[in-house]
Amino acid sequence: MIELKVSHGLAGRTLSVAGWRLTEATYAPGQHVPRHEHALSSWTFVISGNIEETFTADSFVYGAGSVLTKPAVADHANRYGAEQARCLLIEFPADADCVVGVRDNLFARPRLFYGGLVPDLARRIYQASAGRDRATAFSLECLLLELRLAGERESSPDRSRMCRQWLNDIRDHLEAEFRTPPSLAELSRIHNLHPAYICQQFKSAFGVTIGAFVRDIRFAWAREAVAGCSGSLSDISLAAGFSDQAHLSRDFQRRLGISPRRFRNLSR
C-alpha cells in the first residue's frame, strides 16, 4: 500500500491497493465545491454528514451509510450539510475503467445506494483500510473486487427489471389505498429500502413525487364520482380521502377552474 496525496477536502487516510485509490476526506459544514470532474470512475461512501451532489441531469442528496457511484469525467458540483462531512472516495483502477463492458455496465450513470451489499462492502472497506500490513492489503483487494462485482450485478438489466418491479408494486399499493395511503416509513419497512431512496426512484421512474401521485389518483376518483353518481359532495369528499367538502372544492378549483357542483352540472 502506498500513501497518496489528496486534492480535495482535508486528507485523512490515503491508500493505493492494486491500482485502486482510497481517499478519506473531511469537508467543512456548508462547504461548496463548484463543478469539476474526476479522472477515474468512483464510489463515494459517506462516513458521516450529508452531501448534495448535482450532475447535468441528476441531483442526489445522501447521508451516512450510503454510496454514490459516478463515471469518470462526469462534471458535478458538491454542497455539504450543516455538519462536518467525512467520506471515503474509492476510485476504480484506470486500466479496468477503460474496459468497455465494465465501464458501460458499472458506471453508465451516477447511481445512489442506500442499503444492500454495496454500502455494506464500502463500510467494510473503510474499516479495513485502517490497517497497514500485507494481510490488510490482501483483505482490501478482495473486498474491492467484491465491490466491483456487486456493483456490476446491481447495474445489470435483470436488476433494473427487479427495481422496476418493486416500484410497480409501490405504485399499485398507492393506487389501491389512495384514501389512506401508507406512510413512507411503512413502505420502507415493507420493501426494506430507505425512504429517501424510494422517493427518488419513484419520481425518476414515474415523473412525479409519491405525494403528487396519491393526490392525482384521489382527484381522478373524486372527479368520476362527482360526474357519475348522485351522492352528496360531502360524502364523496370523505370517501375520496379529502378532509372535507371545502378541501374537495379547492382541489377542483385549482385543477379545473370550476366548482364540483358546476362540474357535475356540466357533466350531465
C-alpha positions as CSV (number, residue, x, y, z in Angstrom):
1,M,0.0,0.0,0.0
2,I,1.3,3.4,-1.0
3,E,0.4,6.7,0.7
4,L,-1.2,9.2,-1.7
5,K,-1.9,12.9,-1.6
6,V,-5.5,14.1,-1.9
7,S,-6.6,17.0,-3.9
8,H,-9.9,17.8,-2.3
9,G,-11.2,18.1,1.3
10,L,-9.0,17.7,4.3
11,A,-7.0,14.4,3.8
12,G,-7.2,11.6,6.3
13,R,-6.1,8.0,5.3
14,T,-5.0,7.8,1.6
15,L,-4.0,4.5,0.1
16,S,-3.3,2.7,-3.2
17,V,-4.2,-1.0,-3.4
18,A,-3.7,-3.0,-6.6
19,G,-4.5,0.1,-8.7
20,W,-7.4,1.2,-6.6
21,R,-7.1,4.5,-4.8
22,L,-8.8,5.1,-1.4
23,T,-9.0,8.6,-0.1
24,E,-10.7,9.6,3.2
25,A,-11.6,13.3,3.1
26,T,-13.3,15.7,5.5
27,Y,-15.4,18.7,4.4
28,A,-16.4,21.8,6.4
29,P,-20.0,22.5,7.3
30,G,-21.7,24.2,4.4
31,Q,-18.7,23.8,2.1
32,H,-19.4,24.2,-1.6
33,V,-17.3,22.7,-4.3
34,P,-18.1,24.1,-7.8
35,R,-18.4,22.0,-10.9
36,H,-15.5,19.7,-11.5
37,E,-14.6,16.3,-12.9
38,H,-12.6,13.3,-11.6
39,A,-10.2,11.4,-13.8
40,L,-11.4,8.0,-12.6
41,S,-14.8,6.4,-12.0
42,S,-15.5,6.1,-8.3
43,W,-17.7,5.2,-5.3
44,T,-18.3,7.8,-2.6
45,F,-19.1,6.2,0.8
46,V,-20.4,8.7,3.4
47,I,-19.0,8.0,6.8
48,S,-20.8,10.9,8.5
49,G,-22.7,14.1,7.5
50,N,-24.7,14.8,4.4
51,I,-23.9,15.7,0.7
52,E,-25.9,17.2,-2.2
53,E,-24.3,16.3,-5.5
54,T,-25.6,17.8,-8.7
55,F,-24.8,16.5,-12.2
56,T,-26.1,17.7,-15.5
57,A,-29.2,15.5,-15.5
58,D,-29.4,14.2,-11.9
59,S,-29.2,15.5,-8.4
60,F,-28.7,13.4,-5.2
61,V,-28.9,14.1,-1.5
62,Y,-27.4,11.4,0.6
63,G,-26.0,10.8,4.1
64,A,-24.1,8.4,6.4
65,G,-24.0,4.8,5.2
66,S,-24.9,5.5,1.6
67,V,-22.8,5.2,-1.5
68,L,-22.9,7.2,-4.8
69,T,-21.2,5.8,-7.9
70,K,-20.2,8.2,-10.7
71,P,-18.5,7.7,-14.0
72,A,-15.2,9.4,-14.9
73,V,-15.3,12.9,-16.2
74,A,-18.9,13.3,-15.1
75,D,-19.0,17.0,-14.2
76,H,-20.7,17.8,-11.0
77,A,-20.9,20.2,-8.0
78,N,-21.0,19.3,-4.3
79,R,-22.6,21.0,-1.4
80,Y,-22.1,19.7,2.2
81,G,-24.6,19.8,5.0
82,A,-24.7,21.8,8.3
83,E,-22.4,19.4,10.0
84,Q,-18.9,18.3,9.0
85,A,-18.9,15.5,6.4
86,R,-16.5,12.6,6.2
87,C,-16.3,10.4,3.1
88,L,-14.3,7.6,1.6
89,L,-13.6,8.0,-2.1
90,I,-12.9,4.7,-3.8
91,E,-11.5,5.2,-7.3
92,F,-11.6,2.4,-9.9
93,P,-8.3,1.3,-11.4
94,A,-7.5,3.3,-14.6
95,D,-6.8,0.2,-16.7
96,A,-10.1,-1.5,-15.7
97,D,-12.1,1.7,-16.3
98,C,-11.1,1.5,-19.9
99,V,-12.7,-1.9,-20.4
100,V,-15.9,-1.1,-22.4
101,G,-18.1,-3.7,-20.8
102,V,-17.2,-2.7,-17.2
103,R,-17.5,1.0,-17.9
104,D,-20.8,0.7,-19.6
105,N,-22.5,-1.5,-17.0
106,L,-20.9,-0.3,-13.8
107,F,-20.6,3.4,-14.4
108,A,-23.1,4.1,-17.1
109,R,-24.6,6.9,-15.0
110,P,-24.5,8.2,-11.4
111,R,-26.3,5.8,-9.0
112,L,-27.2,6.0,-5.3
113,F,-27.2,3.0,-3.0
114,Y,-28.9,3.5,0.5
115,G,-28.9,-0.1,1.5
116,G,-27.8,-3.6,0.5
117,L,-24.5,-5.2,-0.4
118,V,-22.8,-2.1,-2.0
119,P,-22.9,0.1,1.1
120,D,-22.1,-2.8,3.4
121,L,-18.9,-3.6,1.3
122,A,-17.9,0.1,1.3
123,R,-18.3,0.2,5.1
124,R,-16.1,-2.9,5.5
125,I,-13.5,-1.4,3.1
126,Y,-13.4,1.7,5.2
127,Q,-12.9,-0.3,8.4
128,A,-10.2,-2.5,6.8
129,S,-8.3,0.5,5.5
130,A,-7.1,1.4,9.0
131,G,-4.5,-1.4,8.8
132,R,-1.0,-1.1,7.3
133,D,0.3,-4.7,6.9
134,R,0.3,-7.1,4.0
135,A,-2.7,-9.0,5.3
136,T,-4.7,-5.8,5.3
137,A,-3.7,-5.1,1.7
138,F,-4.8,-8.6,0.6
139,S,-8.1,-8.2,2.5
140,L,-8.8,-4.8,1.0
141,E,-8.1,-6.1,-2.5
142,C,-10.6,-8.9,-2.0
143,L,-13.2,-6.5,-0.7
144,L,-12.6,-4.1,-3.6
145,L,-13.2,-6.9,-6.1
146,E,-16.3,-7.9,-4.3
147,L,-17.5,-4.3,-4.5
148,R,-16.9,-4.3,-8.3
149,L,-18.9,-7.5,-8.7
150,A,-21.7,-6.2,-6.5
151,G,-21.9,-3.0,-8.5
152,E,-22.0,-4.9,-11.8
153,R,-24.8,-7.1,-10.5
154,E,-26.8,-4.1,-9.3
155,S,-26.3,-2.4,-12.7
156,S,-27.3,-5.4,-14.8
157,P,-30.5,-5.3,-16.9
158,D,-32.1,-8.0,-14.7
159,R,-31.5,-5.8,-11.7
160,S,-33.1,-2.9,-13.5
161,R,-36.2,-5.0,-14.1
162,M,-36.3,-6.0,-10.4
163,C,-36.0,-2.4,-9.4
164,R,-38.9,-1.6,-11.7
165,Q,-41.0,-4.4,-10.2
166,W,-40.8,-3.1,-6.6
167,L,-41.6,0.4,-8.0
168,N,-44.7,-1.0,-9.7
169,D,-45.7,-2.8,-6.5
170,I,-45.5,0.5,-4.6
171,R,-47.5,2.3,-7.3
172,D,-50.2,-0.4,-7.2
173,H,-50.2,-0.2,-3.4
174,L,-50.8,3.6,-3.5
175,E,-53.5,3.2,-6.2
176,A,-55.4,0.7,-4.1
177,E,-55.1,2.6,-0.9
178,F,-55.2,6.2,-2.0
179,R,-57.8,7.2,0.5
180,T,-55.5,6.2,3.4
181,P,-52.1,5.8,1.7
182,P,-49.3,4.0,3.5
183,S,-46.6,6.2,5.1
184,L,-43.0,6.3,3.8
185,A,-42.0,4.5,7.0
186,E,-44.4,1.7,6.1
187,L,-43.2,1.5,2.5
188,S,-39.6,1.5,3.7
189,R,-40.4,-1.4,6.1
190,I,-42.2,-3.4,3.5
191,H,-39.6,-3.1,0.8
192,N,-36.5,-2.9,3.1
193,L,-35.4,0.4,1.4
194,H,-34.5,3.8,2.7
195,P,-37.5,6.3,2.4
196,A,-35.4,8.8,0.5
197,Y,-34.3,6.2,-2.0
198,I,-37.9,5.2,-2.5
199,C,-38.9,8.8,-3.2
200,Q,-36.0,9.4,-5.5
201,Q,-36.5,6.2,-7.6
202,F,-40.3,6.7,-7.7
203,K,-40.0,10.2,-9.2
204,S,-37.3,9.0,-11.6
205,A,-39.5,6.1,-12.8
206,F,-42.9,7.8,-13.0
207,G,-42.0,11.5,-13.3
208,V,-44.0,12.6,-10.2
209,T,-43.5,12.5,-6.4
210,I,-45.3,9.9,-4.3
211,G,-47.4,12.6,-2.7
212,A,-48.4,14.2,-6.0
213,F,-49.2,10.7,-7.4
214,V,-51.6,9.9,-4.5
215,R,-53.3,13.4,-4.8
216,D,-53.7,12.8,-8.6
217,I,-55.3,9.4,-8.0
218,R,-57.6,10.8,-5.3
219,F,-58.8,13.6,-7.5
220,A,-59.4,11.3,-10.5
221,W,-61.6,9.1,-8.4
222,A,-63.5,12.1,-7.0
223,R,-64.0,13.6,-10.4
224,E,-65.6,10.4,-11.7
225,A,-67.7,10.2,-8.6
226,V,-68.9,13.8,-8.9
227,A,-69.8,13.3,-12.5
228,G,-71.3,9.9,-12.4
229,C,-73.3,9.5,-9.1
230,S,-75.9,11.4,-7.2
231,G,-74.3,11.2,-3.8
232,S,-73.7,14.4,-1.8
233,L,-70.4,16.2,-2.4
234,S,-69.7,16.0,1.3
235,D,-70.0,12.1,1.2
236,I,-67.8,12.0,-2.0
237,S,-65.2,14.2,-0.3
238,L,-64.9,11.9,2.6
239,A,-65.0,8.7,0.5
240,A,-62.1,10.0,-1.6
241,G,-60.0,10.9,1.3
242,F,-60.4,14.7,1.4
243,S,-60.6,16.3,4.8
244,D,-64.0,17.9,4.0
245,Q,-66.1,19.3,1.1
246,A,-64.2,22.6,1.1
247,H,-60.9,20.7,0.5
248,L,-62.5,18.9,-2.5
249,S,-63.8,22.3,-3.8
250,R,-60.4,23.9,-3.6
251,D,-58.8,21.0,-5.5
252,F,-61.4,21.2,-8.2
253,Q,-61.0,25.0,-8.5
254,R,-57.2,24.6,-8.7
255,R,-57.2,21.8,-11.2
256,L,-60.2,22.6,-13.4
257,G,-61.1,26.2,-12.6
258,I,-64.7,25.3,-11.6
259,S,-66.5,24.1,-8.5
260,P,-67.5,20.4,-8.1
261,R,-71.2,21.3,-8.4
262,R,-70.6,23.2,-11.6
263,F,-68.6,20.3,-12.9
264,R,-71.4,17.9,-12.1
265,N,-74.0,20.1,-13.9
266,L,-71.8,20.3,-17.0
267,S,-71.2,16.6,-17.0
268,R,-74.9,15.9,-17.0
